[in-house]
Amino acid sequence: MGSLQAEKTITGWAARDSTGVLSPYTYTLRQTGAEDVVIKVLFCGVCHTDLHQTRNDLGMSKYPMVPGHEVVGEVVEVGAAVSRFAVGDTVGAGVIVGCCRECTPCKANVEQYCNKKIWSYNDVYSDGNPTQGGFASAMVVDQKFLVKIPSGLAPEQAAPLLCAGVTVYSPLKHFGLMASGLRGGILGLGGVGHMGVKFAKALGHHVTVISSSDRKRAEAIDHLGADAYLVSSDEAAIAAAVDSLDYIINTIPVFHPLEPYLPLLKLDGKLILLGVINQPLQFLTPMVMLGRKSITGSFIGSMQETQEMLEFCVEKGLTSTIEMVKMEYVNEAMKRLEHNDVRYRFVVDVAGSNLDALN
C-alpha cells in the first residue's frame, strides 16, 4: 500500500444522495499519523443504522458517503507510535474512530458518550477530512479505536459483534444484568436481538422473545434457544406475562408504542432502548411510577467492553448468525434489511469483492 506518508487511492461503495443507492466511488484515504493503523478491509457487517444514514432518515447525512461500521481487517501498516498492533494482525473497527480524550466519559473509558466523538463515516476527522466507512478496500484508524479479533473467532463472524454484539453486551454489564437466574425479554429478533438472546442464554437467563408476529417463533425457540415467545398483539399471552421480567432489551429500530411492554417488567425492572428511532416514543407515566420501573438507553459500548465482549464470545462459543454477500449485492441486501429479510446479519465479503480492481 506504499509508505505511511504516501496518499492511498482506494475504492468504496458510496451513496450519493438520499435514495441510498450505493455504487463504486474512488477517493483518497487521509494521511496516516504516528498513532494510526492502515487496515485492508476483509469483512464488513450491514447494520440498520447504515440504512438510516444512507437514506438521510436522521437528517444529518453528507454525501458521498461510504457506510459500514462493523469492520474486520488485516493490519498492513502501522505508525511509528503504534504499540498495540503489528502488521498481519486481524483487527476490528466499530462505530466511532475519534473522541476528545478529555471529557468525563473519555476519562472514564466510555468514549462512546463523548460529545465530540467522531463517527466512522458521515463525519469529519480531526484533520478536516471526511470519514468513510468499511464498505471500502481499506481504512486508516487510530489504534485506540481498534480491537484485536481473538484467534478463536472467525473474522466474518466477528464483524457484526463490533456493533450488534457490543450494543447488547454493554447494557447487560452496565445495568448489573450479568448474574445467572434473571428473567429477560428481547424485543425484536433482528441483528441486535438475536445476539441479545445468545448473550442472555449464555449468562444463564430465562429468555422471552417478544415480537409483532408469530413468524419467528420456531426460530427463536428451536434455533436460538429462547425459553418463551410472546406476540405483542396477543392480549391474553401478554396479560399472563405481566410482572415477570427483570429487564427488556428493546432492539426495535422503528416507531412503536411502549405501553404493551412496560407491564411485563417486575418491580425495578428496566426497559433498555437500543434502536435508533427518529420519532418520539410515548408512554403513560403510571406504568413506570407504579413499579419504580426505568426506561433507559445504551449506545454501543466502549473499546474496552468491545474487547471483553469478543473474548466472552470465544469463551462461551458464541457466534453471530450471518448471510455472506459480495459488494455487488449490497443494494439488494439493504432492501432486504429494510423488510427484515435476513437471518440475522448481512456481512459483506469486501476483500473477496476486489473493489480496487475497479480503479
C-alpha positions in Angstrom: 0.0 0.0 0.0 3.0 2.3 -0.1 4.7 4.3 2.6 2.9 5.8 5.5 3.3 9.3 4.0 2.0 8.4 0.6 -1.6 9.1 -0.3 -3.6 6.0 -0.9 -6.3 6.0 -3.5 -8.9 3.3 -2.9 -12.4 2.2 -3.9 -15.5 2.1 -1.7 -19.2 1.9 -2.4 -20.9 5.2 -1.6 -24.4 6.7 -1.5 -24.6 10.0 -3.5 -28.0 11.1 -2.2 -30.9 10.2 0.0 -32.0 7.4 -2.4 -29.3 5.4 -0.5 -28.2 3.6 -3.7 -24.6 2.6 -3.4 -22.1 2.5 -6.3 -18.3 2.4 -6.7 -16.5 5.6 -5.5 -12.8 6.3 -5.7 -11.3 8.5 -3.0 -8.1 9.2 -1.1 -7.5 8.0 2.4 -6.4 10.6 4.9 -2.7 10.7 5.7 -1.7 8.4 8.4 -0.2 9.6 11.7 2.0 8.1 14.3 -0.9 6.5 16.2 -2.7 5.3 13.1 -3.1 1.8 11.6 -3.8 1.1 8.0 -6.1 -1.9 7.6 -7.1 -3.9 4.5 -10.8 -4.4 5.0 -11.7 -8.1 4.9 -15.4 -8.1 6.0 -18.0 -5.5 7.0 -21.4 -6.1 8.5 -24.5 -4.3 7.3 -26.4 -2.5 10.1 -29.8 -0.9 10.2 -28.1 2.3 11.0 -26.4 2.1 7.6 -29.8 2.2 6.1 -30.8 5.2 8.2 -27.7 7.1 7.3 -27.5 6.5 3.6 -31.2 7.5 3.2 -30.8 10.6 5.4 -33.5 9.3 7.8 -31.9 11.3 10.6 -31.5 14.5 8.6 -27.7 14.7 9.0 -26.3 12.8 6.1 -23.4 14.1 4.0 -22.6 12.7 0.6 -20.8 11.0 -1.0 -21.0 8.5 2.0 -19.2 5.2 2.3 -21.1 3.4 5.1 -20.1 0.4 7.2 -19.1 0.4 10.8 -18.7 -3.4 11.6 -15.3 -3.7 10.1 -12.8 -6.5 10.3 -9.5 -6.1 8.6 -5.8 -7.1 8.4 -3.2 -4.6 9.5 -0.9 -3.7 6.6 0.9 -0.7 8.0 1.4 0.9 11.5 2.5 4.4 12.6 5.7 5.0 14.5 3.9 5.3 17.8 1.6 2.3 17.4 2.3 -0.2 20.2 -0.8 -2.4 20.3 -0.9 -3.8 16.8 1.5 -5.2 14.3 1.4 -5.9 10.5 -0.6 -9.1 10.0 -2.9 -8.7 13.0 -6.6 -9.2 12.4 -8.4 -6.3 14.0 -11.9 -4.8 14.3 -13.2 -1.2 14.0 -16.6 -0.1 15.1 -18.9 2.9 15.2 -16.5 5.6 16.3 -13.0 6.5 15.3 -12.2 9.5 17.5 -13.0 11.3 20.7 -11.8 14.3 22.7 -10.0 12.2 25.3 -10.5 15.0 27.9 -14.2 14.9 28.9 -15.7 12.9 31.8 -16.8 10.0 29.6 -13.5 9.8 27.9 -11.6 9.8 31.2 -14.0 7.1 32.4 -13.2 4.9 29.3 -16.7 5.2 28.0 -15.7 7.2 25.0 -18.8 6.3 23.1 -20.6 9.0 25.2 -18.1 11.8 24.3 -19.9 14.8 22.9 -17.1 15.2 20.4 -16.8 11.7 19.2 -16.0 11.1 15.6 -18.2 8.6 13.7 -16.5 6.1 11.5 -18.4 7.6 8.5 -20.6 10.6 7.7 -18.4 12.8 9.9 -15.2 14.9 9.7 -11.9 13.7 11.2 -9.7 15.9 13.3 -7.6 16.8 10.2 -10.7 18.1 8.4 -11.1 15.2 6.0 -14.4 13.3 5.8 -14.6 9.9 7.5 -15.6 6.9 5.3 -16.6 3.5 6.5 -15.9 -0.1 5.8 -17.6 -0.7 2.5 -14.2 0.0 1.1 -10.9 -1.8 0.4 -9.0 0.0 3.2 -9.3 2.3 6.2 -7.0 4.3 8.4 -7.9 4.1 12.1 -6.3 5.4 15.3 -5.1 2.5 17.3 -7.3 3.5 20.3 -10.4 2.6 18.2 -9.3 -0.9 17.1 -9.7 -4.2 18.9 -7.9 -7.5 18.3 -10.0 -10.3 16.9 -9.3 -13.3 19.0 -7.8 -16.3 17.2 -10.8 -18.5 18.2 -13.3 -16.3 16.4 -13.7 -16.3 12.6 -13.3 -12.8 11.2 -16.5 -12.8 9.2 -18.3 -13.9 12.4 -16.7 -11.1 14.4 -17.9 -8.3 12.1 -21.5 -7.9 13.4 -20.3 -8.3 17.0 -18.5 -4.9 16.7 -21.9 -3.2 16.7 -24.7 -5.6 17.3 -22.8 -7.7 19.8 -21.4 -4.9 22.0 -24.6 -3.0 21.8 -26.2 -5.8 23.8 -23.2 -6.7 25.9 -22.7 -3.2 27.3 -26.1 -2.6 28.9 -26.1 -6.1 30.3 -22.9 -5.3 32.0 -23.5 -1.7 33.0 -27.0 -2.3 34.5 -25.9 -5.3 36.6 -27.6 -7.9 34.4 -24.8 -10.4 34.1 -25.8 -12.7 37.0 -27.4 -16.0 36.2 -31.1 -16.7 37.0 -32.5 -13.4 35.7 -35.6 -13.3 33.5 -35.1 -11.2 30.4 -37.1 -10.1 27.4 -35.7 -9.5 24.0 -38.0 -7.2 22.0 -37.3 -7.6 18.2 -35.4 -10.5 16.7 -33.1 -8.9 14.2 -29.3 -8.4 14.1 -29.1 -7.0 17.6 -32.0 -9.0 19.0 -30.6 -12.4 18.0 -27.3 -11.6 19.8 -29.3 -10.5 22.8 -30.9 -13.9 23.0 -27.5 -15.6 22.6 -25.8 -13.5 25.3 -28.6 -13.8 27.8 -28.8 -17.5 27.4 -25.0 -17.8 27.8 -25.4 -15.8 31.1 -27.9 -18.3 32.4 -31.0 -16.2 31.9 -34.6 -17.3 31.2 -35.2 -15.5 27.9 -38.5 -14.5 26.4 -38.5 -13.2 22.8 -41.2 -10.6 22.1 -42.2 -10.0 18.5 -45.0 -8.4 16.5 -45.9 -11.7 14.8 -45.7 -15.5 15.3 -43.4 -15.8 12.2 -40.1 -16.2 14.1 -41.4 -18.4 17.0 -39.7 -21.6 15.8 -36.5 -19.8 15.0 -36.4 -18.2 18.4 -37.2 -21.4 20.4 -35.6 -24.1 18.3 -32.5 -22.4 16.8 -31.6 -19.6 19.3 -32.8 -21.5 22.4 -35.2 -18.9 23.8 -37.4 -20.2 26.6 -40.6 -18.4 25.7 -42.1 -16.4 22.8 -44.7 -13.6 23.1 -46.6 -12.0 20.3 -47.2 -8.4 21.3 -50.8 -8.3 19.9 -51.8 -11.5 21.8 -53.5 -9.8 24.7 -54.1 -12.9 26.7 -50.5 -14.1 26.5 -49.2 -10.6 27.3 -51.6 -10.4 30.3 -50.3 -13.8 31.6 -46.7 -12.5 31.4 -47.3 -9.3 33.5 -44.7 -8.7 36.2 -42.5 -11.5 35.0 -39.3 -9.9 33.6 -36.3 -8.3 35.2 -35.4 -6.4 32.0 -36.4 -5.9 28.4 -33.8 -5.2 25.8 -35.7 -3.2 23.1 -34.0 -3.5 19.8 -36.8 -2.3 17.5 -35.4 0.4 15.2 -38.8 1.9 14.1 -41.5 3.8 15.9 -43.6 1.6 18.2 -45.7 2.0 21.4 -44.1 1.2 24.7 -47.4 0.6 26.6 -47.7 -3.2 25.8 -44.2 -3.9 27.3 -43.9 -1.9 30.5 -46.4 -4.1 32.4 -44.2 -7.1 31.7 -41.5 -5.7 34.0 -41.2 -6.6 37.7 -40.6 -4.0 40.4 -37.5 -2.1 39.5 -37.4 -3.6 36.1 -35.6 -1.9 33.2 -36.7 -1.3 29.6 -33.4 -0.6 27.7 -33.7 1.2 24.4 -31.2 0.2 21.7 -32.9 1.0 18.5 -32.2 4.3 16.7 -35.7 5.9 16.0 -36.3 9.4 14.6 -39.8 9.8 16.2 -40.7 10.4 19.8 -41.9 7.4 21.7 -44.8 7.7 24.2 -45.9 6.0 27.4 -48.2 6.7 30.3 -46.2 7.7 33.4 -48.2 5.5 35.9 -46.9 2.5 34.0 -43.4 3.5 35.2 -44.2 5.1 38.5 -46.2 2.2 40.0 -43.4 -0.3 39.6 -40.5 2.0 40.1 -39.5 0.9 36.6 -36.9 2.5 34.4 -36.9 3.4 30.7 -33.2 3.9 29.8 -30.9 3.6 26.8 -27.5 2.5 25.9 -25.2 3.3 23.0 -22.9 0.6 21.5 -20.1 0.1 24.1 -16.6 1.2 24.9 -13.5 -0.1 23.3 -12.7 -2.0 26.5 -16.2 -3.6 26.5 -15.8 -4.5 22.8 -12.6 -6.4 23.5 -14.2 -8.1 26.6 -17.3 -9.0 24.5 -15.2 -10.7 21.8 -13.3 -12.7 24.5 -16.7 -13.6 26.1 -17.9 -14.9 22.7 -14.8 -17.1 22.4 -15.2 -18.4 26.0 -18.9 -19.2 25.5 -18.6 -20.4 21.9 -20.9 -17.7 20.6 -21.1 -16.5 17.0 -23.4 -14.2 15.1 -25.7 -15.7 12.5 -24.8 -14.2 9.2 -25.5 -14.2 5.5 -22.4 -13.5 3.4 -22.7 -11.4 0.3 -20.4 -9.7 -2.2 -20.4 -5.9 -2.6 -22.3 -6.1 -5.9 -25.2 -7.4 -3.9 -25.2 -4.7 -1.2 -28.1 -2.6 -2.6 -30.3 -5.7 -2.6 -29.1 -6.5 0.9 -30.2 -3.0 2.0 -33.6 -3.5 0.5 -34.0 -6.9 2.3 -32.7 -5.4 5.5 -35.5 -2.8 5.3 -38.0 -5.6 5.2 -36.3 -7.7 7.9 -35.5 -10.3 5.3 -32.2 -11.5 6.7 -31.1 -14.1 9.2 -29.8 -12.2 11.1 -27.0 -10.0 9.8 -25.6 -9.4 6.3 -21.8 -9.5 6.1 -20.1 -8.2 3.0 -17.0 -10.1 1.8 -15.2 -6.9 1.0 -11.8 -8.4 0.2 -13.4 -11.1 -2.0 -15.2 -8.4 -3.9 -12.0 -7.0 -5.5 -13.0 -3.4 -5.1 -9.7 -1.8 -6.2 -9.9 -3.7 -9.5 -12.5 -1.1 -10.4 -9.8 1.7 -10.3 
